[in-house]
Amino acid sequence: MKKAPVLPIRLYGDPVLRQSAVAVRPPDPKLHDLAAALEATMNEAEGVGLAAP
């Protein structure tokens, strides 16, 4: 099993946070990889949760 990448953390004021999200139609195989990357990012930053639109 490969290790999930750590993603950049977007902070308040970053323009990407104002973009509308796109709908995800499960079961998308990439969704599992994205969830693993989000979890790895949260753990690396010693975070306790994630926020999303």
Contacts in CASP RR format, 6 or more apart in sequence:
PFRMAT RR
TARGET T0000
AUTHOR 0000-0000-0000
METHOD contacts of the structure
MODEL  1
MKKAPVLPIRLYGDPVLRQSAVAVRPPDPKLHDLAAALEATMNEAEGVGL
AAP
3 40 0 8 1.000
4 33 0 8 1.000
4 36 0 8 1.000
4 37 0 8 1.000
4 39 0 8 1.000
4 40 0 8 1.000
5 37 0 8 1.000
5 40 0 8 1.000
6 37 0 8 1.000
6 40 0 8 1.000
6 41 0 8 1.000
6 44 0 8 1.000
7 37 0 8 1.000
7 38 0 8 1.000
7 40 0 8 1.000
7 41 0 8 1.000
9 41 0 8 1.000
9 45 0 8 1.000
10 16 0 8 1.000
10 17 0 8 1.000
20 53 0 8 1.000
21 52 0 8 1.000
21 53 0 8 1.000
24 31 0 8 1.000
38 50 0 8 1.000
42 48 0 8 1.000
42 49 0 8 1.000
42 50 0 8 1.000
END
